[in-house]
Amino acid sequence: MTVRLSGLTWDHPRGYLVLDALAGTLEPDVSMHWQRQPLEGFESRPLRTLADDFDLLVVDHPGLGDAVRDGALLPLDEVFSEPELTGWRTASVGASYDSYVLDGRPWALPLDAAAQVAVSRPDLMDARPASWAQARQAARDYETTLCLGGPHALLMFSAICVAAGATPAAPARPGPAGTESAAGDRPFVNETAGTAALAIMADLLACADHELSQRNPIGVLDAMAERGGPAYCPLVYGYVTYQRPLTGEPRSCRLAAFDAPAGPGGIGSVLGGTGLAITRSAVELGAAAALLRTLLSDQVQLGLYAELGGQSSARQAWEHPGADAAGGGFYRGTLLTVERAWVRPRFAGYPEFQTAASAVLREGLLAGEPHAGLVRTVNELFAAAWADQSGGPAVPDNQPEPPSASPDQASPDLGRPDQASPDLGRPDHGSMDHGSMDHGSAERSPA
């Protein structure tokens, strides 16, 4: 008798090419069929609405609080041994594994790793802005777009706060690992750091294409890859598929990704990526577990991902010269950012907050509304989401170390673009990194 598995992934080659390729190589008595949903559904659709229809789900970790509350997923420590889980955690890049651990239990395994990075058109722009001051200057010198569609206005805002050393949603006092006991003790971000972050976003938006800036990452990167597209986006989720060498031109790259801008708190970025979860309705657990083992194997993570343009969750792939060459230098150029990326809260109700707060920031910035009022509204939405949630974890176990600056530390560099600062102050041409990278040559074709 044939074992039939069904799964749901997201509708981008990075999300389905590897899965589809493996679907035809399973045991003869196992059939795997993958359906696809748009990026917007992947980022916001509650997993409880999908759990009864699929055995496997490619998931976004901020939705796990809702999923655990609703009983939508199977805890994977009931499926895999502790040594297996420990091995996958050790092998994963950054907090990719830990972002799926809630209440001390893993609910998905890291399939794909991503974070917000900077992206440029190497045929149009040699510079590699390394700080927010340099990013602001680059936006004046080159055609620029932001990425503010869907949840991404809030995610850009959060990344700039992380770079300033003002980590969003940081608890006032530590709580037990993997719990949310203290996460509601403070605002999403302190008002001083938040208004300073919005000043940077407003300054960049004044130089950017407003219509294009309201797209999601795929829309922004598609536009950048077109002839006549903008030369620079200071912060957008990285996709190796836009940097793979062009057919017939093995040394050329369509786009060039590099580390996100840094500030006093270090590189500021928000972790993305995907995990693979087993739903409550799955019956053939042996076949589902075998597929997960295959997907996390070195053969797939180091080989098939590099071949087909997947974005491996294994640190070894990000450090592997062959995988990096296949990705046009993407992995080497962005590894530090992925390793240091901040993990969002995941309490039940967080995705709704993320959507609503992002809309407030995007619309407020486009309308030129006072920044302090926008920050207060975001903090009010966060407080309401926290009050409404009915339990479940807010932060992951083994959360990466926060930036060294205190969450309450107000960074004057962020809020005063006229202040001379090597990190986040006024735009500075002189210290921008113009060093040549393998994937950054100005002579290469953008198409």
Protein Blocks (a to p, Z undefined) as FASTA:
>chain_A
ZZdddddddddfklmmmmmmmmmmccfkbccddddddfklmmmpcfklmmmmpfbdcddf
klmmmmmmnopaccfklmbcfklmmmmmmmpghjllmmmggghiafbdcfbdcddddddd
fklombdcfbfklmmmmmmmpccdddfehjlmmmmmmmmmmmnopaghiafbdcdehiak
lmmmpcfbdfklmmmmmmmmmmmmmmpcfklmmpcfklmmmmmmpghiafbdfbdcddfk
lmgccehiambcfbdcddddddfkopadddebjdddddfkbmblmlmmmmmmmmmpmklm
mmmmmmnopacfbfklmmpmklmmmnnommmmmmmmmmmpccddfbehklmmmmmmmmmm
mmmmmnopafklmmmmmmmmmmmmmmmpgbdjfbdehiacddfbdfklccfklmmmkbcc
fklmccdfklpcfbdcfklcfkbcfZZ
